[in-house]
Amino acid sequence: MGRWCYRVCVGAVALAAAAGVVAAPGPGGRVCAAALGLTLFLAHYLVTAARRPTLYYRPSSLNERVLAVCPALRRRYWPTIWAFNRHLQIAVLVRKSALEPTAVYDEVNIMELDDGGTVSLAWIGMSSPSTRPTLVVLPTICGDAQTVRGFVRRMRARLGWRVVVCNRRGHGDLPLTAPRINTMGSTDDLRVQIRRIAERVPASPLYGVGLSAGSGLLVRYLGEERAATPLVAGVAYCPGYDISRAFHRLHPAYDRHLRRQLKAYFLERHRNVLEQSPKFHEMLNAGSVGEFHDRSWGVAGFTSTAEYYAHSNPMVVAHEIRVPILIVNAADDPVCVGENVREHCHLMEELPAGILAVTDRGSHCAFFEGARLPTPWSDRVIAEYVRAIASVSEGGALHGDATDA
């Protein structure tokens, strides 16, 4: 009711301002009407956009200490004033991503898996001291080390840590060398990658960040591993939560775009390897992203839709996570929609060291702030959080605090 009343009032004042611009006698009247319109715009920005994140977490000494040194989570997020609409935020993201120079990684390790599949690790910052932390990045649904290059550069600049990107099978320039691929990734594959990372930098603490669909893979992995994971902490950036529902809830325009992208990226590129898989042609004819995933069990190596979701849905095991984790969502996200978040806020009461931060604006993996040269607010949040966990971890009290009631 409050939001409805606000919208009615804003609409009435906007109409009055527009009428004033048209009917006001002389330039002075038009200036006053224009000033009223500007005032209305700024008021709308302050009331609906420039707000503090809503935080959900289980009270514990660890969470309180982390939040005490994460000012971005406790202050207003000021989205870019000329692009705080969710579609404009994504437009800025697409534009800035297109202008990002190609990344040159220090080394890329190609890894053959037991079933003949191929994954890789792309490293940057390998000259860092051996004990400096390593940020493990899990890319988006069609992402790889090049598509996340902007994020990698910004994290390197903010943290000074080495970064390694886990490229999934069939992604980027990796050939699909076994007839199995999952848009959400495979925790079996990820275990092999993380084990190799830990062997490569044995003295380095590891921190995981999952971007969009990569966050689902991270959450699934952490839930399966519980306290056995070598990752000190994780960040789930714009997760979709229950993928059996989330993929059916996309904004129609984004559903159409992502559906075309998924078919081209996973099916057309790898047709020669996957065409004999069950439901391959039904996936090509899917009318929505939700249908695409409901039918993807065959190419992912499962025997039914139920089995696919049982082994791929992060929410099946999310309550088992035992390491600190930060989850970041925007309520206006047109891809991982706010309804997904609201259904799972209670999860924060179950996790011993979880924090969920929900902003009113930010869209999907955008969160731009600043007027002249917009940069992602979420970068500050992620950097502050992993630094805070690193500081607490170095103090030797991380494990005990994580289980505080």
Buried (B, 14 or more C-beta within 10 A) or exposed (E): EEEEEEEEEBEEBBEBBEEBBEEBEEEEEBEBBBEBBEEBBEEBBEEBBBBEBBBBBBEBEBBEBBBEBBEBBEEEBBBBBEBBBBEBBBBBBEEBBEEBEEBEBEEBBEBEBEBEBBBBBBBBBBEBEEEBBBBBBBBBBBBBBBBBBBBBBBBBEBBEBBBBBBBBBBBBEBEBBBBBBBBBBBBBBBBBBBEBBBEBBEEBBBBBBBBBBBBBBBBBBBBBBEEEBBBBBBBBBBBBBBBBBBBBBBBEEBBBBBBEEBBEBBBEBBEEBBEEBBBBEBBBEBEBBBBBBBBBBBBBBBEEBEEBBEBBBBBBBBBBBBBBBBBBBBBBBBBBBBEBBEBBEEBBEEBBBBBBBBBBBBBBBBBBBEEEEBBBBBBBBBBBBBBBBBEBBEEEEBEEBBEBE
